[in-house]
């Protein structure tokens, strides 16, 4: 799309994630007008100062916690994101897949078979839990939380939720019940799914104290941002059976993952792939390209996140 408009496009083909110094070095090579960034790229005041020629950064992600938005405003730099509709569906589907895998102990059972331990049917092999009739607590009822509620309702789960503002759609469509605090949702849920952005207010939203509020039979699913969960506290809660299990697609120190978590049988770990469907990725790419085209042709980008 960009090349068809006559723009020269250069792509960093390295498989390695560049650190900030490497990003600065790359961007100093030529006078770039716009830059496409990934959620692994740190974009802040130092970068803006070192590479003042770039006036637009288009993040290839819905979230943009990798970018210092206030510093961008101060430097009069445009920031956009890529909130793809199909990405919302993909993340919600992945959330439900993790929930089902936890409930039915799919990963544990798969490993059991692969290790040659399956010797025949047994009535007590990998006893799981039912989904229908259980309660799903959603923390963060934005687009992804809302879609997750729809899917979960169709599986027969009761929906409760917490957000800084009420979501009338899931209350009407899913019979979702709103609670005023995170703690109330944690206490009443059989499954807890996190769908909040990473902000100062959501850093370690799930910590030792809040994990202790959950049922010992409950499960935690995180497909939002890794730092929303205090990983060490989660590891200890799983070891002590304070909660029954967890599924994580994101990690506090990504891509590093706690060795303790990797050894636990009651946790499922996927490598930040919740939105990784072909259709979703293509839609995100189109959104990013359109944001850049809008900017370079003098229009306000349709997904600007730091408009004054």
BELSULQUI-V743769 format. One record per pair of residues at least 4 apart in sequence whose ideal C-beta (glycine too) atoms are under 7 Angstrom apart, sorted by the first residue. I is the first residue (numbers start at 1). J is the second residue. D is the distance in whole Angstrom. If there is no record, write none. Layout:
i->I j->J d->D
i->I j->J d->D
This chain:
i->1 j->5 d->7
i->1 j->286 d->7
i->1 j->289 d->4
i->2 j->7 d->5
i->2 j->9 d->5
i->2 j->289 d->5
i->2 j->292 d->6
i->3 j->7 d->6
i->3 j->9 d->6
i->5 j->293 d->6
i->7 j->296 d->7
i->12 j->26 d->6
i->17 j->40 d->5
i->18 j->22 d->4
i->18 j->23 d->5
i->18 j->26 d->7
i->20 j->24 d->6
i->20 j->42 d->5
i->20 j->47 d->7
i->21 j->25 d->6
i->22 j->26 d->6
i->23 j->27 d->6
i->23 j->41 d->6
i->23 j->47 d->7
i->24 j->28 d->6
i->24 j->47 d->6
i->24 j->50 d->5
i->24 j->51 d->6
i->27 j->32 d->6
i->27 j->35 d->7
i->27 j->51 d->4
i->27 j->54 d->6
i->28 j->51 d->6
i->31 j->53 d->5
i->32 j->53 d->7
i->32 j->54 d->5
i->33 j->55 d->7
i->33 j->296 d->6
i->34 j->56 d->4
i->34 j->58 d->6
i->34 j->292 d->5
i->34 j->295 d->6
i->34 j->296 d->7
i->35 j->54 d->5
i->35 j->57 d->5
i->36 j->58 d->5
i->36 j->60 d->6
i->36 j->288 d->6
i->37 j->41 d->4
i->37 j->43 d->6
i->37 j->57 d->5
i->37 j->58 d->7
i->37 j->59 d->5
i->37 j->60 d->7
i->38 j->60 d->5
i->38 j->61 d->7
i->39 j->61 d->4
i->39 j->63 d->6
i->39 j->66 d->5
i->40 j->66 d->7
i->41 j->66 d->6
i->42 j->66 d->6
i->43 j->47 d->6
i->43 j->57 d->6
i->43 j->66 d->6
i->43 j->67 d->4
i->43 j->68 d->7
i->44 j->68 d->4
i->44 j->71 d->6
i->45 j->49 d->6
i->45 j->68 d->6
i->45 j->71 d->4
i->46 j->50 d->6
i->47 j->51 d->6
i->48 j->52 d->7
i->48 j->71 d->6
i->48 j->72 d->7
i->48 j->75 d->4
i->48 j->77 d->6
i->55 j->77 d->6
i->55 j->78 d->6
i->56 j->77 d->7
i->56 j->78 d->4
i->56 j->292 d->7
i->56 j->295 d->5
i->57 j->67 d->7
i->57 j->77 d->7
i->57 j->79 d->5
i->58 j->80 d->5
i->58 j->288 d->5
i->58 j->291 d->5
i->58 j->292 d->5
i->59 j->64 d->5
i->59 j->67 d->6
i->59 j->79 d->7
i->59 j->80 d->7
i->59 j->81 d->5
i->59 j->82 d->7
i->60 j->82 d->6
i->60 j->284 d->6
i->60 j->288 d->5
i->61 j->81 d->6
i->61 j->82 d->6
i->62 j->81 d->6
i->62 j->82 d->6
i->62 j->83 d->5
i->62 j->87 d->6
i->63 j->197 d->6
i->63 j->198 d->7
i->63 j->225 d->7
i->64 j->69 d->7
i->64 j->79 d->6
i->64 j->81 d->5
i->64 j->305 d->6
i->65 j->197 d->7
i->65 j->198 d->4
i->65 j->225 d->6
i->67 j->72 d->7
i->67 j->79 d->6
i->68 j->72 d->6
i->69 j->73 d->7
i->69 j->79 d->6
i->69 j->305 d->7
i->69 j->306 d->5
i->70 j->74 d->6
i->71 j->75 d->6
i->72 j->77 d->4
i->72 j->79 d->5
i->72 j->306 d->5
i->73 j->306 d->5
i->73 j->308 d->6
i->78 j->295 d->6
i->78 j->301 d->6
i->78 j->304 d->6
i->79 j->305 d->5
i->79 j->306 d->5
i->80 j->291 d->4
i->80 j->301 d->5
i->80 j->303 d->5
i->80 j->304 d->5
i->80 j->305 d->6
i->81 j->303 d->5
i->81 j->305 d->5
i->82 j->284 d->4
i->82 j->287 d->4
i->82 j->288 d->5
i->82 j->303 d->7
i->83 j->303 d->6
i->84 j->280 d->6
i->84 j->283 d->4
i->84 j->284 d->5
i->84 j->287 d->6
i->85 j->89 d->7
i->85 j->283 d->7
i->86 j->90 d->6
i->86 j->277 d->7
i->86 j->279 d->5
i->86 j->280 d->4
i->86 j->283 d->5
i->87 j->91 d->6
i->87 j->275 d->4
i->87 j->280 d->4
i->87 j->283 d->7
i->87 j->284 d->6
i->88 j->92 d->6
i->88 j->143 d->5
i->88 j->144 d->5
i->88 j->147 d->5
i->89 j->93 d->6
i->89 j->147 d->6
i->90 j->94 d->6
i->90 j->274 d->7
i->90 j->275 d->5
i->90 j->277 d->4
i->90 j->280 d->4
i->91 j->95 d->6
i->91 j->144 d->5
i->91 j->223 d->5
i->91 j->274 d->4
i->91 j->275 d->5
i->92 j->96 d->7
i->92 j->144 d->6
i->92 j->147 d->4
i->92 j->148 d->4
i->92 j->151 d->6
i->93 j->97 d->6
i->94 j->98 d->6
i->94 j->223 d->6
i->94 j->249 d->6
i->94 j->274 d->4
i->95 j->99 d->6
i->95 j->148 d->5
i->95 j->193 d->5
i->95 j->221 d->6
i->95 j->223 d->5
i->96 j->100 d->6
i->96 j->148 d->7
i->96 j->151 d->5
i->96 j->152 d->7
i->97 j->101 d->6
i->98 j->102 d->6
i->98 j->221 d->5
i->98 j->247 d->4
i->98 j->268 d->6
i->99 j->103 d->6
i->99 j->191 d->6
i->99 j->221 d->6
i->100 j->104 d->6
i->100 j->131 d->7
i->101 j->106 d->4
i->101 j->107 d->6
i->101 j->247 d->7
i->101 j->268 d->6
i->102 j->219 d->5
i->102 j->245 d->5
i->102 j->247 d->5
i->102 j->268 d->6
i->103 j->128 d->5
i->103 j->129 d->5
i->103 j->131 d->5
i->104 j->128 d->5
i->105 j->109 d->5
i->105 j->126 d->5
i->105 j->128 d->5
i->106 j->110 d->6
i->107 j->111 d->6
i->107 j->268 d->5
i->108 j->112 d->6
i->108 j->126 d->6
i->108 j->265 d->6
i->109 j->113 d->7
i->109 j->126 d->5
i->110 j->114 d->6
i->111 j->115 d->6
i->112 j->117 d->5
i->112 j->118 d->6
i->113 j->118 d->5
i->130 j->134 d->7
i->131 j->155 d->5
i->131 j->156 d->7
i->131 j->157 d->6
i->132 j->155 d->7
i->132 j->156 d->3
i->133 j->156 d->6
i->134 j->157 d->6
i->134 j->190 d->4
i->134 j->191 d->6
i->135 j->157 d->7
i->135 j->158 d->5
i->135 j->160 d->6
i->135 j->188 d->6
i->135 j->189 d->5
i->135 j->190 d->5
i->136 j->152 d->5
i->136 j->157 d->5
i->136 j->159 d->6
i->136 j->189 d->7
i->136 j->191 d->5
i->136 j->193 d->6
i->137 j->160 d->5
i->137 j->161 d->7
i->137 j->185 d->4
i->137 j->186 d->7
i->137 j->188 d->7
i->137 j->189 d->3
i->137 j->191 d->7
i->137 j->192 d->5
i->138 j->145 d->5
i->138 j->148 d->6
i->138 j->149 d->6
i->138 j->159 d->7
i->138 j->161 d->4
i->138 j->193 d->5
i->138 j->195 d->6
i->139 j->162 d->5
i->139 j->182 d->6
i->139 j->185 d->6
i->139 j->192 d->7
i->139 j->194 d->5
i->139 j->195 d->7
i->139 j->196 d->6
i->140 j->145 d->5
i->140 j->163 d->6
i->140 j->194 d->6
i->140 j->195 d->4
i->140 j->196 d->4
i->140 j->224 d->7
i->141 j->145 d->4
i->141 j->146 d->6
i->141 j->161 d->5
i->141 j->163 d->4
i->141 j->167 d->4
i->141 j->170 d->6
i->142 j->146 d->7
i->142 j->195 d->6
i->143 j->147 d->7
i->144 j->148 d->6
i->144 j->195 d->5
i->145 j->149 d->6
i->145 j->161 d->7
i->145 j->195 d->4
i->146 j->150 d->7
i->146 j->167 d->6
i->146 j->169 d->6
i->146 j->170 d->5
i->147 j->151 d->7
i->148 j->152 d->6
i->148 j->193 d->6
i->148 j->195 d->7
i->149 j->153 d->6
i->149 j->159 d->5
i->149 j->170 d->4
i->149 j->174 d->5
i->149 j->176 d->6
i->150 j->154 d->7
i->150 j->173 d->7
i->150 j->174 d->6
i->151 j->155 d->7
i->152 j->157 d->4
i->152 j->159 d->6
i->153 j->157 d->7
i->153 j->159 d->6
i->153 j->174 d->4
i->159 j->170 d->6
i->159 j->174 d->5
i->159 j->175 d->7
i->159 j->176 d->4
i->160 j->176 d->7
i->160 j->177 d->5
i->160 j->179 d->6
i->160 j->185 d->6
i->160 j->188 d->6
i->160 j->189 d->7
i->161 j->167 d->7
i->161 j->170 d->7
i->161 j->176 d->5
i->161 j->178 d->6
i->161 j->185 d->7
i->162 j->179 d->5
i->162 j->181 d->7
i->162 j->182 d->5
i->162 j->185 d->5
i->163 j->167 d->6
i->166 j->178 d->5
i->167 j->171 d->7
i->168 j->172 d->6
i->169 j->173 d->6
i->170 j->174 d->5
i->170 j->176 d->4
i->171 j->176 d->5
i->171 j->178 d->7
i->179 j->184 d->4
i->179 j->185 d->5
i->180 j->184 d->7
i->182 j->186 d->6
i->182 j->205 d->7
i->182 j->210 d->7
i->183 j->187 d->6
i->183 j->210 d->7
i->183 j->213 d->5
i->184 j->188 d->6
i->185 j->189 d->6
i->185 j->192 d->7
i->186 j->192 d->6
i->186 j->210 d->6
i->186 j->213 d->4
i->186 j->214 d->5
i->187 j->213 d->5
i->189 j->218 d->6
i->190 j->215 d->7
i->190 j->217 d->7
i->190 j->218 d->5
i->191 j->218 d->7
i->191 j->219 d->5
i->191 j->221 d->7
i->192 j->214 d->7
i->192 j->218 d->6
i->192 j->220 d->5
i->192 j->221 d->7
i->193 j->221 d->5
i->194 j->206 d->7
i->194 j->221 d->7
i->194 j->222 d->5
i->194 j->224 d->5
i->194 j->228 d->6
i->195 j->224 d->5
i->196 j->202 d->5
i->196 j->205 d->7
i->196 j->224 d->5
i->196 j->228 d->6
i->197 j->202 d->7
i->197 j->225 d->7
i->198 j->202 d->6
i->198 j->203 d->7
i->198 j->225 d->4
i->198 j->227 d->6
i->198 j->228 d->6
i->202 j->228 d->5
i->203 j->227 d->6
i->204 j->230 d->4
i->205 j->228 d->5
i->206 j->210 d->5
i->206 j->211 d->6
i->206 j->220 d->7
i->206 j->228 d->6
i->206 j->229 d->5
i->206 j->230 d->7
i->207 j->211 d->7
i->207 j->230 d->4
i->207 j->233 d->5
i->208 j->212 d->7
i->208 j->230 d->7
i->208 j->233 d->4
i->211 j->233 d->6
i->211 j->234 d->7
i->211 j->237 d->4
i->211 j->242 d->6
i->211 j->243 d->6
i->212 j->242 d->6
i->214 j->218 d->5
i->214 j->243 d->5
i->216 j->241 d->6
i->216 j->242 d->6
i->216 j->243 d->7
i->216 j->244 d->7
i->217 j->244 d->5
i->218 j->243 d->5
i->218 j->244 d->6
i->219 j->243 d->7
i->219 j->244 d->6
i->219 j->245 d->5
i->219 j->246 d->6
i->220 j->243 d->6
i->220 j->246 d->4
i->221 j->247 d->5
i->222 j->228 d->6
i->222 j->229 d->5
i->222 j->248 d->5
i->222 j->249 d->7
i->222 j->250 d->6
i->223 j->249 d->5
i->223 j->250 d->7
i->223 j->274 d->4
i->224 j->228 d->5
i->224 j->250 d->7
i->225 j->250 d->6
i->226 j->250 d->4
i->226 j->251 d->4
i->226 j->252 d->5
i->226 j->254 d->5
i->227 j->252 d->5
i->229 j->234 d->6
i->229 j->252 d->7
i->230 j->234 d->7
i->231 j->235 d->6
i->231 j->251 d->7
i->231 j->252 d->4
i->231 j->258 d->5
i->231 j->261 d->7
i->232 j->236 d->7
i->233 j->237 d->6
i->234 j->238 d->6
i->234 j->246 d->6
i->235 j->239 d->6
i->235 j->258 d->6
i->235 j->260 d->5
i->235 j->261 d->5
i->236 j->240 d->6
i->237 j->242 d->4
i->237 j->243 d->5
i->238 j->243 d->7
i->238 j->246 d->6
i->238 j->264 d->5
i->238 j->266 d->6
i->238 j->267 d->6
i->239 j->264 d->7
i->244 j->266 d->7
i->245 j->266 d->4
i->245 j->267 d->6
i->246 j->267 d->5
i->247 j->267 d->7
i->247 j->268 d->4
i->248 j->267 d->7
i->248 j->269 d->6
i->249 j->270 d->5
i->249 j->272 d->6
i->249 j->273 d->7
i->249 j->274 d->5
i->250 j->254 d->6
i->250 j->272 d->6
i->251 j->257 d->5
i->254 j->272 d->7
i->257 j->261 d->6
i->257 j->262 d->6
i->257 j->269 d->6
i->258 j->262 d->7
i->259 j->263 d->7
i->260 j->264 d->7
i->261 j->267 d->6
i->261 j->269 d->7
i->262 j->269 d->7
i->275 j->280 d->5
i->276 j->281 d->7
i->277 j->281 d->7
i->278 j->282 d->6
i->279 j->283 d->6
i->280 j->284 d->6
i->281 j->285 d->6
i->282 j->286 d->7
i->283 j->287 d->6
i->284 j->288 d->6
i->285 j->289 d->6
i->286 j->290 d->6
i->287 j->291 d->6
i->287 j->303 d->6
i->288 j->292 d->7
i->289 j->293 d->6
i->290 j->294 d->6
i->290 j->302 d->6
i->291 j->295 d->7
i->291 j->301 d->4
i->291 j->302 d->7
i->291 j->303 d->5
i->292 j->296 d->6
i->293 j->297 d->6
i->294 j->299 d->4
i->294 j->300 d->7
i->294 j->301 d->4
i->294 j->302 d->6
i->295 j->301 d->5
i->300 j->304 d->6
